[in-house]
Amino acid sequence: MNRLLFIYNPTSGTGQVKSALASVLDVFTKSGWIVTSYPTQCAGDGTRAVRELGAQFDRIVCAGGDGTLSEVAAGLMELDSPPPLGYVPFGSTNDCAATLHLPKKPVEAALVAAGTGVPFPMDIGQLNGRPFIYVAAFGAFTKVAYDTPQELKNTFGHLAYIFAGIASLPTIAPYRMKVEYDGQSLEDDFYFGMVSNAQSIGGIKPPKVERVVLDDGLFEVTLVKKPINLADLADGLQALTNPAADRSGALVQFQARTLTFTAQQPVSWTVDGEFGGDQPVNRVVNRQKALQIIRAK
């Protein structure tokens, strides 16, 4: 029998992981795995556990939100021969689950992760060497994901991010920034920037989602330039969900493999909804087909 390491975050979502634990483990066992379970103890613990234990297992499955998945993937990136990674989503938004077309019911997702799913070679991003699964972003609203209290996320789900985002509006300020990518460059004042490889971000489809290919070595890049007035700013931010709404020309979109963002001051980033550091120069690299992710057929 093959060995499976099951890493779960007991605080994700509304604590549903604990109530579904027995059923999920039963699915793994019936699928022919010898299972070792590990509940994460603190932020970053998933990465450490995989780094120290992952090489002993034939498959790793994690349960929790996108942050848990990101932690586990970061640990796998440190292994010489990382095993395939399965995912049982329990978080508030679950963008990665939507991108991988995973079932919403835990038992069904567990069956995909340990039995019926297929390994898929997926690109993994790195921000200043730190891995991310689906998005790295800076500027307007990006602090919302990691500043929103867990209790609010548990109670209101995706609405919690909207509430916190509205509260952050008065603090929005642009960054003067040079963006170099694949031999090209541009320089402007930007309110927002997003480097992604996903079909769902914040619970919504990103601009030009039809261009997203998870293993092509390319990021989808979206930038919102400083507009002339607040009405244009509103158009630019609305264009993140509806590109046709951008009447100001504030929205910039392209694809790239590597990018360097150079600003005049430190810029705070998020990676997969968690704080990703604040430096004036930030480099983003696509590691094509770096990990095998289990997804539904």
DRENDREN-330210 format. One record per atom (N, C-alpha, C): residue number from 1; atom name; y, z, x. Coordinates in pm, whole numbers, plus 50000, padded with zeros to 5 digits. Example, Ala and Ser with C-alpha at 12.3 -4.5 7.8 and 13.67 -1.06 7.14 Angstrom:
// residues 2
> 1;N;49431;50780;51319
> 1;CA;49550;50780;51230
> 1;C;49670;50780;51320
> 2;N;49775;50708;51285
> 2;CA;49894;50714;51367
> 2;C;50003;50787;51290
//
This chain:
// residues 297
> 1;N;49879;50000;50084
> 1;CA;50000;50000;50000
> 1;C;50125;50000;50087
> 2;N;50228;49932;50041
> 2;CA;50354;49926;50114
> 2;C;50443;50045;50080
> 3;N;50535;50075;50171
> 3;CA;50619;50194;50157
> 3;C;50760;50156;50112
> 4;N;50812;50234;50019
> 4;CA;50946;50210;49963
> 4;C;51030;50336;49977
> 5;N;51152;50320;50030
> 5;CA;51247;50430;50038
> 5;C;51345;50416;49923
> 6;N;51349;50516;49836
> 6;CA;51437;50516;49720
> 6;C;51552;50612;49744
> 7;N;51673;50558;49758
> 7;CA;51794;50638;49783
> 7;C;51879;50634;49657
> 8;N;51910;50751;49604
> 8;CA;51990;50753;49481
> 8;C;52105;50853;49491
> 9;N;52213;50819;49421
> 9;CA;52331;50904;49414
> 9;C;52328;50983;49283
> 10;N;52302;51113;49287
> 10;CA;52288;51189;49164
> 10;C;52417;51206;49085
> 11;N;52532;51168;49141
> 11;CA;52659;51186;49070
> 11;C;52712;51056;49009
> 12;N;52645;50945;49029
> 12;CA;52695;50817;48977
> 12;C;52693;50813;48826
> 13;N;52790;50737;48770
> 13;CA;52796;50722;48626
> 13;C;52813;50856;48558
> 14;N;52739;50879;48454
> 14;CA;52744;51005;48380
> 14;C;52625;51093;48415
> 15;N;52573;51080;48537
> 15;CA;52457;51157;48577
> 15;C;52328;51104;48522
> 16;N;52327;50976;48481
> 16;CA;52209;50917;48419
> 16;C;52092;50902;48516
> 17;N;52123;50898;48647
> 17;CA;52016;50881;48745
> 17;C;51910;50991;48729
> 18;N;51957;51114;48714
> 18;CA;51863;51226;48703
> 18;C;51772;51213;48582
> 19;N;51830;51173;48469
> 19;CA;51750;51164;48346
> 19;C;51652;51048;48350
> 20;N;51682;50944;48428
> 20;CA;51594;50828;48436
> 20;C;51501;50830;48556
> 21;N;51513;50934;48639
> 21;CA;51442;50938;48766
> 21;C;51291;50923;48750
> 22;N;51230;50998;48660
> 22;CA;51085;50994;48643
> 22;C;51038;50855;48602
> 23;N;51110;50794;48509
> 23;CA;51072;50661;48462
> 23;C;51084;50556;48572
> 24;N;51191;50566;48651
> 24;CA;51212;50470;48760
> 24;C;51103;50485;48866
> 25;N;51071;50608;48904
> 25;CA;50966;50631;49003
> 25;C;50831;50582;48952
> 26;N;50808;50597;48824
> 26;CA;50682;50550;48765
> 26;C;50670;50398;48777
> 27;N;50781;50328;48755
> 27;CA;50781;50183;48770
> 27;C;50748;50144;48914
> 28;N;50808;50213;49010
> 28;CA;50780;50183;49150
> 28;C;50632;50202;49182
> 29;N;50575;50313;49138
> 29;CA;50435;50343;49167
> 29;C;50343;50241;49102
> 30;N;50370;50208;48978
> 30;CA;50288;50108;48908
> 30;C;50299;49970;48971
> 31;N;50409;49946;49043
> 31;CA;50426;49818;49112
> 31;C;50358;49816;49248
> 32;N;50292;49928;49284
> 32;CA;50211;49929;49405
> 32;C;50276;49987;49528
> 33;N;50383;50065;49511
> 33;CA;50453;50121;49625
> 33;C;50421;50269;49644
> 34;N;50417;50312;49770
> 34;CA;50421;50454;49804
> 34;C;50567;50488;49824
> 35;N;50618;50583;49745
> 35;CA;50763;50603;49736
> 35;C;50806;50733;49803
> 36;N;50910;50723;49882
> 36;CA;50982;50839;49935
> 36;C;51121;50840;49874
> 37;N;51160;50950;49810
> 37;CA;51290;50959;49742
> 37;C;51387;51043;49823
> 38;N;51514;51000;49821
> 38;CA;51618;51073;49894
> 38;C;51746;51073;49812
> 39;N;51792;51190;49762
> 39;CA;51921;51198;49694
> 39;C;52034;51214;49796
> 40;N;52136;51131;49788
> 40;CA;52246;51142;49883
> 40;C;52321;51273;49861
> 41;N;52371;51330;49970
> 41;CA;52433;51462;49967
> 41;C;52585;51459;49975
> 42;N;52640;51349;50026
> 42;CA;52785;51339;50043
> 42;C;52819;51194;50072
> 43;N;52948;51164;50077
> 43;CA;52992;51028;50109
> 43;C;52940;50987;50247
> 44;N;52888;50867;50257
> 44;CA;52836;50816;50383
> 44;C;52693;50853;50411
> 45;N;52633;50939;50328
> 45;CA;52497;50986;50355
> 45;C;52395;50874;50338
> 46;N;52422;50781;50247
> 46;CA;52330;50668;50228
> 46;C;52319;50583;50352
> 47;N;52432;50562;50419
> 47;CA;52430;50484;50544
> 47;C;52349;50556;50651
> 48;N;52372;50685;50666
> 48;CA;52300;50762;50767
> 48;C;52150;50762;50740
> 49;N;52111;50782;50614
> 49;CA;51969;50788;50580
> 49;C;51898;50657;50612
> 50;N;51962;50547;50580
> 50;CA;51901;50416;50608
> 50;C;51896;50390;50758
> 51;N;52001;50423;50826
> 51;CA;52005;50403;50972
> 51;C;51892;50479;51040
> 52;N;51865;50603;50996
> 52;CA;51765;50687;51061
> 52;C;51623;50663;51010
> 53;N;51608;50621;50884
> 53;CA;51475;50613;50824
> 53;C;51431;50472;50786
> 54;N;51528;50382;50770
> 54;CA;51499;50253;50709
> 54;C;51394;50169;50777
> 55;N;51385;50175;50909
> 55;CA;51290;50091;50982
> 55;C;51145;50127;50953
> 56;N;51121;50244;50895
> 56;CA;50984;50287;50865
> 56;C;50931;50231;50733
> 57;N;51017;50160;50657
> 57;CA;50980;50119;50521
> 57;C;50979;49968;50506
> 58;N;50902;49923;50407
> 58;CA;50890;49780;50379
> 58;C;50996;49733;50281
> 59;N;51052;49824;50204
> 59;CA;51159;49791;50110
> 59;C;51243;49916;50087
> 60;N;51372;49893;50066
> 60;CA;51463;50002;50030
> 60;C;51525;49969;49895
> 61;N;51525;50066;49807
> 61;CA;51591;50051;49677
> 61;C;51692;50164;49662
> 62;N;51811;50131;49617
> 62;CA;51911;50235;49593
> 62;C;51951;50235;49446
> 63;N;51992;50352;49399
> 63;CA;52038;50369;49261
> 63;C;52171;50442;49264
> 64;N;52267;50391;49189
> 64;CA;52401;50449;49184
> 64;C;52500;50340;49150
> 65;N;52624;50358;49193
> 65;CA;52727;50258;49172
> 65;C;52737;50161;49288
> 66;N;52837;50073;49281
> 66;CA;52854;49975;49388
> 66;C;52880;50042;49523
> 67;N;52943;50160;49521
> 67;CA;52967;50232;49646
> 67;C;52838;50275;49714
> 68;N;52741;50316;49633
> 68;CA;52610;50354;49688
> 68;C;52541;50233;49749
> 69;N;52546;50120;49677
> 69;CA;52487;49997;49730
> 69;C;52553;49958;49861
> 70;N;52685;49970;49867
> 70;CA;52758;49934;49988
> 70;C;52720;50024;50105
> 71;N;52706;50154;50080
> 71;CA;52664;50247;50185
> 71;C;52526;50210;50241
> 72;N;52433;50183;50152
> 72;CA;52297;50150;50196
> 72;C;52295;50019;50272
> 73;N;52370;49920;50225
> 73;CA;52378;49793;50297
> 73;C;52436;49812;50436
> 74;N;52535;49902;50449
> 74;CA;52593;49929;50580
> 74;C;52489;49985;50676
> 75;N;52403;50072;50626
> 75;CA;52295;50124;50709
> 75;C;52197;50017;50750
> 76;N;52164;49927;50659
> 76;CA;52071;49818;50689
> 76;C;52127;49725;50796
> 77;N;52259;49707;50797
> 77;CA;52321;49618;50896
> 77;C;52306;49672;51038
> 78;N;52272;49799;51051
> 78;CA;52254;49859;51183
> 78;C;52110;49847;51233
> 79;N;52019;49796;51150
> 79;CA;51879;49784;51188
> 79;C;51852;49646;51249
> 80;N;51758;49640;51342
> 80;CA;51723;49513;51405
> 80;C;51655;49418;51307
> 81;N;51564;49472;51224
> 81;CA;51492;49391;51124
> 81;C;51499;49463;50990
> 82;N;51611;49451;50920
> 82;CA;51627;49525;50794
> 82;C;51532;49476;50685
> 83;N;51467;49569;50614
> 83;CA;51382;49529;50502
> 83;C;51466;49483;50383
> 84;N;51405;49416;50284
> 84;CA;51479;49375;50164
> 84;C;51535;49497;50089
> 85;N;51645;49473;50019
> 85;CA;51716;49579;49948
> 85;C;51718;49551;49798
> 86;N;51668;49647;49719
> 86;CA;51677;49639;49574
> 86;C;51782;49735;49521
> 87;N;51824;49714;49397
> 87;CA;51936;49790;49342
> 87;C;51911;49823;49194
> 88;N;51925;49952;49161
> 88;CA;51920;49998;49022
> 88;C;52058;50051;48988
> 89;N;52139;49976;48912
> 89;CA;52279;50014;48891
> 89;C;52297;50128;48791
> 90;N;52383;50225;48829
> 90;CA;52416;50337;48741
> 90;C;52565;50369;48741
> 91;N;52648;50287;48804
> 91;CA;52789;50320;48820
> 91;C;52874;50291;48699
> 92;N;53006;50299;48717
> 92;CA;53101;50281;48607
> 92;C;53129;50134;48577
> 93;N;53129;50049;48680
> 93;CA;53164;49908;48660
> 93;C;53050;49815;48697
> 94;N;52981;49840;48810
> 94;CA;52862;49766;48851
> 94;C;52888;49616;48869
> 95;N;52987;49583;48952
> 95;CA;53016;49444;48981
> 95;C;52898;49374;49049
> 96;N;52835;49442;49143
> 96;CA;52724;49379;49215
> 96;C;52606;49350;49123
> 97;N;52580;49437;49027
> 97;CA;52472;49414;48932
> 97;C;52499;49288;48851
> 98;N;52625;49267;48811
> 98;CA;52660;49146;48736
> 98;C;52642;49022;48823
> 99;N;52683;49031;48949
> 99;CA;52670;48918;49040
> 99;C;52523;48882;49063
> 100;N;52436;48983;49070
> 100;CA;52294;48962;49096
> 100;C;52213;48942;48968
> 101;N;52283;48944;48853
> 101;CA;52218;48923;48722
> 101;C;52109;49026;48696
> 102;N;52136;49151;48730
> 102;CA;52038;49257;48711
> 102;C;52047;49315;48570
> 103;N;51934;49359;48514
> 103;CA;51936;49422;48382
> 103;C;52018;49551;48382
> 104;N;52074;49586;48267
> 104;CA;52153;49708;48256
> 104;C;52066;49831;48235
> 105;N;51946;49813;48179
> 105;CA;51858;49926;48155
> 105;C;51787;49964;48286
> 106;N;51789;50094;48323
> 106;CA;51734;50136;48452
> 106;C;51589;50096;48475
> 107;N;51505;50112;48375
> 107;CA;51363;50079;48395
> 107;C;51346;49929;48421
> 108;N;51421;49847;48350
> 108;CA;51411;49703;48372
> 108;C;51465;49664;48509
> 109;N;51576;49728;48551
> 109;CA;51631;49701;48683
> 109;C;51536;49747;48793
> 110;N;51468;49860;48770
> 110;CA;51370;49910;48867
> 110;C;51255;49813;48882
> 111;N;51214;49751;48772
> 111;CA;51105;49653;48777
> 111;C;51146;49532;48860
> 112;N;51271;49489;48846
> 112;CA;51320;49378;48929
> 112;C;51323;49420;49076
> 113;N;51374;49541;49104
> 113;CA;51390;49587;49242
> 113;C;51258;49602;49315
> 114;N;51153;49640;49242
> 114;CA;51026;49672;49307
> 114;C;50912;49578;49272
> 115;N;50935;49486;49176
> 115;CA;50823;49404;49133
> 115;C;50856;49259;49108
> 116;N;50929;49230;49002
> 116;CA;50946;49092;48957
> 116;C;51060;49018;49025
> 117;N;51148;49091;49094
> 117;CA;51262;49026;49158
> 117;C;51224;48946;49281
> 118;N;51318;48865;49327
> 118;CA;51293;48782;49446
> 118;C;51398;48812;49553
> 119;N;51357;48819;49681
> 119;CA;51454;48839;49788
> 119;C;51547;48719;49802
> 120;N;51674;48748;49822
> 120;CA;51774;48643;49832
> 120;C;51860;48670;49955
> 121;N;51876;48572;50045
> 121;CA;51957;48594;50165
> 121;C;52106;48591;50130
> 122;N;52172;48705;50135
> 122;CA;52311;48716;50089
> 122;C;52407;48740;50204
> 123;N;52523;48677;50196
> 123;CA;52628;48701;50295
> 123;C;52679;48845;50283
> 124;N;52710;48905;50397
> 124;CA;52770;49038;50401
> 124;C;52901;49029;50479
> 125;N;53007;49087;50424
> 125;CA;53135;49086;50493
> 125;C;53150;49206;50585
> 126;N;53241;49194;50679
> 126;CA;53277;49306;50765
> 126;C;53429;49312;50780
> 127;N;53485;49428;50752
> 127;CA;53627;49454;50774
> 127;C;53640;49543;50897
> 128;N;53692;49489;51005
> 128;CA;53702;49565;51131
> 128;C;53568;49625;51170
> 129;N;53462;49549;51145
> 129;CA;53327;49592;51180
> 129;C;53256;49671;51071
> 130;N;53327;49712;50966
> 130;CA;53266;49790;50858
> 130;C;53210;49696;50751
> 131;N;53081;49703;50722
> 131;CA;53022;49610;50625
> 131;C;53071;49634;50482
> 132;N;53078;49525;50405
> 132;CA;53101;49537;50262
> 132;C;53018;49431;50190
> 133;N;52978;49466;50068
> 133;CA;52890;49379;49990
> 133;C;52967;49268;49919
> 134;N;53079;49304;49853
> 134;CA;53138;49204;49764
> 134;C;53289;49189;49771
> 135;N;53365;49290;49817
> 135;CA;53510;49270;49820
> 135;C;53578;49365;49919
> 136;N;53680;49311;49986
> 136;CA;53775;49390;50064
> 136;C;53913;49349;50015
> 137;N;54000;49447;49991
> 137;CA;54128;49415;49930
> 137;C;54237;49511;49977
> 138;N;54362;49464;49965
> 138;CA;54477;49550;49996
> 138;C;54585;49527;49891
> 139;N;54679;49622;49883
> 139;CA;54795;49604;49799
> 139;C;54782;49661;49660
> 140;N;54846;49596;49563
> 140;CA;54856;49646;49426
> 140;C;54720;49679;49368
> 141;N;54706;49799;49315
> 141;CA;54589;49848;49243
> 141;C;54469;49882;49332
> 142;N;54472;49847;49462
> 142;CA;54351;49867;49540
> 142;C;54321;50014;49566
> 143;N;54423;50101;49562
> 143;CA;54396;50244;49578
> 143;C;54335;50306;49453
> 144;N;54342;50232;49341
> 144;CA;54297;50287;49214
> 144;C;54150;50328;49220
> 145;N;54066;50242;49278
> 145;CA;53922;50267;49274
> 145;C;53884;50396;49343
> 146;N;53941;50423;49462
> 146;CA;53898;50544;49533
> 146;C;53985;50665;49504
> 147;N;54100;50644;49437
> 147;CA;54183;50759;49399
> 147;C;54153;50810;49259
> 148;N;54083;50732;49178
> 148;CA;54052;50774;49042
> 148;C;53944;50882;49045
> 149;N;53968;50998;48984
> 149;CA;53868;51106;48987
> 149;C;53735;51065;48927
> 150;N;53625;51115;48985
> 150;CA;53492;51082;48934
> 150;C;53477;51121;48787
> 151;N;53538;51235;48748
> 151;CA;53526;51279;48609
> 151;C;53587;51177;48513
> 152;N;53699;51116;48554
> 152;CA;53763;51015;48471
> 152;C;53677;50889;48463
> 153;N;53616;50852;48575
> 153;CA;53526;50736;48574
> 153;C;53408;50760;48481
> 154;N;53351;50881;48489
> 154;CA;53235;50913;48405
> 154;C;53270;50910;48257
> 155;N;53391;50957;48223
> 155;CA;53429;50967;48082
> 155;C;53471;50833;48024
> 156;N;53552;50757;48099
> 156;CA;53611;50636;48043
> 156;C;53555;50506;48102
> 157;N;53470;50514;48205
> 157;CA;53415;50393;48264
> 157;C;53524;50304;48321
> 158;N;53517;50172;48289
> 158;CA;53613;50077;48344
> 158;C;53756;50107;48299
> 159;N;53773;50167;48180
> 159;CA;53907;50200;48133
> 159;C;53978;50296;48228
> 160;N;53901;50378;48299
> 160;CA;53963;50472;48393
> 160;C;54044;50399;48498
> 161;N;53994;50285;48545
> 161;CA;54066;50209;48646
> 161;C;54194;50150;48587
> 162;N;54188;50109;48461
> 162;CA;54306;50053;48397
> 162;C;54414;50160;48383
> 163;N;54374;50280;48336
> 163;CA;54470;50389;48323
> 163;C;54537;50420;48457
> 164;N;54456;50433;48561
> 164;CA;54509;50467;48692
> 164;C;54593;50353;48748
> 165;N;54555;50228;48719
> 165;CA;54631;50113;48766
> 165;C;54770;50108;48707
> 166;N;54781;50135;48578
> 166;CA;54912;50137;48513
> 166;C;55001;50245;48576
> 167;N;54941;50360;48605
> 167;CA;55018;50470;48665
> 167;C;55069;50434;48804
> 168;N;55000;50341;48873
> 168;CA;55040;50307;49010
> 168;C;55148;50200;49017
> 169;N;55182;50136;48905
> 169;CA;55276;50024;48908
> 169;C;55408;50054;48978
> 170;N;55471;50171;48954
> 170;CA;55601;50195;49018
> 170;C;55596;50202;49170
> 171;N;55478;50216;49228
> 171;CA;55467;50232;49374
> 171;C;55438;50100;49445
> 172;N;55426;49989;49372
> 172;CA;55390;49862;49433
> 172;C;55501;49813;49526
> 173;N;55467;49779;49648
> 173;CA;55561;49723;49744
> 173;C;55488;49616;49825
> 174;N;55554;49505;49858
> 174;CA;55487;49398;49931
> 174;C;55474;49429;50080
> 175;N;55381;49360;50144
> 175;CA;55363;49367;50289
> 175;C;55405;49233;50350
> 176;N;55488;49240;50454
> 176;CA;55514;49119;50533
> 176;C;55393;49097;50621
> 177;N;55329;48980;50610
> 177;CA;55199;48965;50674
> 177;C;55174;48820;50716
> 178;N;55112;48807;50833
> 178;CA;55062;48677;50879
> 178;C;54912;48674;50856
> 179;N;54864;48568;50794
> 179;CA;54722;48553;50764
> 179;C;54669;48432;50840
> 180;N;54578;48456;50935
> 180;CA;54516;48348;51012
> 180;C;54372;48332;50968
> 181;N;54331;48208;50941
> 181;CA;54195;48186;50891
> 181;C;54144;48048;50932
> 182;N;54030;48045;50996
> 182;CA;53960;47921;51029
> 182;C;54053;47815;51088
> 183;N;54137;47856;51183
> 183;CA;54226;47762;51249
> 183;C;54356;47734;51177
> 184;N;54381;47799;51065
> 184;CA;54505;47781;50990
> 184;C;54576;47915;50977
> 185;N;54702;47911;50931
> 185;CA;54776;48036;50915
> 185;C;54887;48018;50812
> 186;N;54927;48131;50753
> 186;CA;55044;48135;50666
> 186;C;55108;48271;50681
> 187;N;55237;48280;50651
> 187;CA;55309;48406;50663
> 187;C;55403;48421;50544
> 188;N;55398;48540;50481
> 188;CA;55480;48564;50362
> 188;C;55477;48713;50331
> 189;N;55545;48751;50223
> 189;CA;55537;48887;50170
> 189;C;55433;48888;50059
> 190;N;55332;48974;50072
> 190;CA;55221;48975;49978
> 190;C;55211;49110;49906
> 191;N;55196;49103;49775
> 191;CA;55173;49222;49695
> 191;C;55026;49260;49691
> 192;N;54940;49160;49707
> 192;CA;54797;49183;49688
> 192;C;54718;49081;49767
> 193;N;54604;49124;49820
> 193;CA;54513;49033;49887
> 193;C;54370;49075;49862
> 194;N;54283;48976;49844
> 194;CA;54143;49005;49813
> 194;C;54053;48903;49883
> 195;N;53955;48954;49958
> 195;CA;53854;48871;50023
> 195;C;53721;48908;49959
> 196;N;53658;48814;49891
> 196;CA;53544;48852;49808
> 196;C;53428;48754;49819
> 197;N;53313;48802;49776
> 197;CA;53192;48720;49762
> 197;C;53118;48776;49640
> 198;N;53171;48748;49521
> 198;CA;53118;48811;49400
> 198;C;53158;48731;49277
> 199;N;53080;48748;49172
> 199;CA;53108;48683;49044
> 199;C;53168;48781;48944
> 200;N;53187;48906;48986
> 200;CA;53252;49007;48904
> 200;C;53323;49104;48996
> 201;N;53452;49131;48968
> 201;CA;53531;49225;49048
> 201;C;53613;49310;48951
> 202;N;53589;49441;48954
> 202;CA;53656;49528;48860
> 202;C;53616;49503;48717
> 203;N;53496;49450;48697
> 203;CA;53447;49424;48562
> 203;C;53492;49293;48502
> 204;N;53566;49211;48580
> 204;CA;53613;49082;48530
> 204;C;53575;48972;48628
> 205;N;53573;48846;48580
> 205;CA;53542;48734;48666
> 205;C;53664;48702;48753
> 206;N;53643;48681;48883
> 206;CA;53756;48647;48970
> 206;C;53802;48504;48945
> 207;N;53920;48467;48998
> 207;CA;53966;48328;48984
> 207;C;53868;48230;49047
> 208;N;53849;48116;48981
> 208;CA;53762;48009;49030
> 208;C;53622;48061;49062
> 209;N;53567;48139;48968
> 209;CA;53435;48198;48990
> 209;C;53328;48092;49010
> 210;N;53351;47973;48959
> 210;CA;53252;47866;48972
> 210;C;53233;47823;49118
> 211;N;53326;47860;49204
> 211;CA;53314;47823;49346
> 211;C;53233;47925;49426
> 212;N;53198;48036;49366
> 212;CA;53131;48144;49439
> 212;C;52986;48107;49466
> 213;N;52949;48101;49593
> 213;CA;52811;48082;49638
> 213;C;52782;48196;49733
> 214;N;52682;48277;49701
> 214;CA;52662;48404;49770
> 214;C;52607;48390;49912
> 215;N;52560;48272;49950
> 215;CA;52499;48257;50083
> 215;C;52556;48139;50161
> 216;N;52681;48097;50129
> 216;CA;52737;47979;50195
> 216;C;52820;48011;50318
> 217;N;52833;48141;50352
> 217;CA;52911;48179;50468
> 217;C;53061;48178;50445
> 218;N;53104;48161;50320
> 218;CA;53246;48152;50288
> 218;C;53288;48264;50193
> 219;N;53405;48321;50221
> 219;CA;53470;48413;50129
> 219;C;53559;48334;50033
> 220;N;53580;48390;49915
> 220;CA;53687;48346;49827
> 220;C;53808;48438;49856
> 221;N;53921;48380;49891
> 221;CA;54039;48456;49929
> 221;C;54148;48435;49824
> 222;N;54204;48545;49776
> 222;CA;54312;48540;49676
> 222;C;54428;48626;49727
> 223;N;54546;48567;49731
> 223;CA;54667;48637;49772
> 223;C;54774;48621;49665
> 224;N;54851;48727;49641
> 224;CA;54965;48720;49549
> 224;C;55092;48742;49631
> 225;N;55174;48635;49641
> 225;CA;55298;48643;49719
> 225;C;55407;48717;49642
> 226;N;55506;48764;49717
> 226;CA;55621;48828;49655
> 226;C;55696;48727;49570
> 227;N;55711;48754;49441
> 227;CA;55783;48662;49353
> 227;C;55934;48689;49355
> 228;N;56009;48607;49283
> 228;CA;56154;48622;49279
> 228;C;56194;48741;49195
> 229;N;56122;48766;49084
> 229;CA;56159;48874;48994
> 229;C;56035;48939;48936
> 230;N;56053;49045;48857
> 230;CA;55940;49119;48803
> 230;C;55857;49036;48706
> 231;N;55922;48946;48634
> 231;CA;55847;48859;48542
> 231;C;55749;48772;48620
> 232;N;55793;48720;48735
> 232;CA;55705;48640;48818
> 232;C;55593;48725;48877
> 233;N;55623;48851;48910
> 233;CA;55518;48942;48958
> 233;C;55411;48960;48851
> 234;N;55455;48978;48728
> 234;CA;55359;48993;48618
> 234;C;55273;48869;48604
> 235;N;55335;48749;48617
> 235;CA;55259;48625;48611
> 235;C;55156;48618;48724
> 236;N;55199;48659;48844
> 236;CA;55109;48652;48959
> 236;C;54989;48742;48943
> 237;N;55012;48866;48896
> 237;CA;54901;48958;48877
> 237;C;54813;48916;48760
> 238;N;54874;48862;48654
> 238;CA;54794;48814;48541
> 238;C;54707;48697;48584
> 239;N;54754;48619;48679
> 239;CA;54679;48503;48725
> 239;C;54550;48542;48796
> 240;N;54537;48669;48835
> 240;CA;54411;48713;48895
> 240;C;54296;48698;48797
> 241;N;54323;48708;48669
> 241;CA;54219;48689;48568
> 241;C;54232;48557;48495
> 242;N;54353;48496;48500
> 242;CA;54377;48369;48433
> 242;C;54472;48286;48519
> 243;N;54417;48205;48613
> 243;CA;54503;48129;48705
> 243;C;54606;48042;48635
> 244;N;54578;47999;48511
> 244;CA;54673;47915;48438
> 244;C;54802;47990;48405
> 245;N;54798;48124;48412
> 245;CA;54917;48203;48379
> 245;C;55019;48206;48491
> 246;N;54985;48155;48608
> 246;CA;55076;48162;48722
> 246;C;55178;48049;48716
> 247;N;55296;48079;48667
> 247;CA;55404;47982;48659
> 247;C;55500;47995;48778
> 248;N;55478;48095;48862
> 248;CA;55571;48124;48970
> 248;C;55528;48067;49105
> 249;N;55401;48024;49115
> 249;CA;55350;47980;49244
> 249;C;55316;48095;49336
> 250;N;55307;48216;49279
> 250;CA;55280;48334;49360
> 250;C;55135;48345;49404
> 251;N;55045;48275;49334
> 251;CA;54902;48288;49362
> 251;C;54859;48187;49468
> 252;N;54793;48237;49574
> 252;CA;54739;48153;49681
> 252;C;54589;48174;49686
> 253;N;54512;48066;49685
> 253;CA;54366;48077;49687
> 253;C;54306;47976;49785
> 254;N;54205;48019;49860
> 254;CA;54133;47930;49950
> 254;C;54002;47996;49989
> 255;N;53918;47924;50062
> 255;CA;53793;47979;50114
> 255;C;53802;47986;50266
> 256;N;53733;48084;50325
> 256;CA;53739;48102;50470
> 256;C;53618;48181;50519
> 257;N;53586;48163;50647
> 257;CA;53476;48237;50710
> 257;C;53527;48361;50783
> 258;N;53637;48348;50853
> 258;CA;53694;48461;50925
> 258;C;53845;48463;50901
> 259;N;53900;48585;50893
> 259;CA;54044;48599;50869
> 259;C;54097;48714;50952
> 260;N;54222;48701;50994
> 260;CA;54294;48811;51059
> 260;C;54426;48831;50986
> 261;N;54449;48953;50939
> 261;CA;54571;48990;50868
> 261;C;54657;49076;50961
> 262;N;54776;49028;50996
> 262;CA;54864;49101;51087
> 262;C;54991;49138;51013
> 263;N;55018;49269;51003
> 263;CA;55136;49319;50933
> 263;C;55226;49397;51028
> 264;N;55344;49432;50979
> 264;CA;55439;49507;51060
> 264;C;55414;49657;51054
> 265;N;55328;49701;50963
> 265;CA;55294;49842;50949
> 265;C;55148;49854;50905
> 266;N;55089;49972;50915
> 266;CA;54950;49988;50870
> 266;C;54936;49950;50724
> 267;N;54825;49883;50692
> 267;CA;54795;49838;50556
> 267;C;54666;49906;50511
> 268;N;54671;49974;50397
> 268;CA;54551;50039;50343
> 268;C;54463;49936;50272
> 269;N;54334;49939;50304
> 269;CA;54236;49848;50244
> 269;C;54131;49929;50168
> 270;N;54069;49862;50072
> 270;CA;53947;49914;50012
> 270;C;53833;49819;50046
> 271;N;53714;49874;50060
> 271;CA;53593;49793;50075
> 271;C;53494;49841;49969
> 272;N;53458;49750;49880
> 272;CA;53367;49782;49770
> 272;C;53412;49905;49691
> 273;N;53545;49916;49671
> 273;CA;53599;50024;49590
> 273;C;53620;50156;49661
> 274;N;53593;50162;49791
> 274;CA;53614;50284;49869
> 274;C;53720;50260;49977
> 275;N;53783;50367;50023
> 275;CA;53886;50353;50126
> 275;C;53828;50289;50251
> 276;N;53896;50185;50302
> 276;CA;53845;50111;50416
> 276;C;53928;50121;50542
> 277;N;54025;50213;50544
> 277;CA;54108;50231;50663
> 277;C;54247;50171;50644
> 278;N;54336;50204;50737
> 278;CA;54473;50152;50733
> 278;C;54521;50121;50874
> 279;N;54520;49995;50909
> 279;CA;54564;49947;51039
> 279;C;54660;49831;51020
> 280;N;54748;49804;51117
> 280;CA;54839;49690;51104
> 280;C;54769;49555;51122
> 281;N;54661;49552;51199
> 281;CA;54585;49428;51220
> 281;C;54444;49449;51168
> 282;N;54400;49361;51078
> 282;CA;54269;49375;51016
> 282;C;54195;49241;51021
> 283;N;54071;49247;51069
> 283;CA;53990;49126;51083
> 283;C;53872;49132;50987
> 284;N;53852;49023;50914
> 284;CA;53744;49013;50817
> 284;C;53653;48897;50858
> 285;N;53521;48926;50866
> 285;CA;53424;48829;50914
> 285;C;53310;48817;50814
> 286;N;53263;48696;50789
> 286;CA;53149;48672;50703
> 286;C;53023;48663;50788
> 287;N;52925;48751;50760
> 287;CA;52794;48745;50826
> 287;C;52697;48675;50731
> 288;N;52684;48545;50753
> 288;CA;52608;48463;50658
> 288;C;52460;48503;50652
> 289;N;52411;48522;50529
> 289;CA;52270;48553;50502
> 289;C;52221;48672;50584
> 290;N;52305;48774;50596
> 290;CA;52274;48887;50683
> 290;C;52165;48977;50627
> 291;N;52158;48992;50492
> 291;CA;52059;49080;50431
> 291;C;51984;49010;50319
> 292;N;51860;49056;50299
> 292;CA;51780;49009;50186
> 292;C;51803;49106;50069
> 293;N;51865;49058;49963
> 293;CA;51891;49137;49844
> 293;C;51797;49093;49732
> 294;N;51737;49189;49662
> 294;CA;51648;49154;49551
> 294;C;51731;49128;49426
> 295;N;51711;49012;49366
> 295;CA;51781;48980;49242
> 295;C;51681;48926;49139
> 296;N;51725;48920;49015
> 296;CA;51639;48871;48908
> 296;C;51613;48722;48927
> 297;N;51495;48679;48885
> 297;CA;51460;48535;48897
> 297;C;51548;48452;48805
//
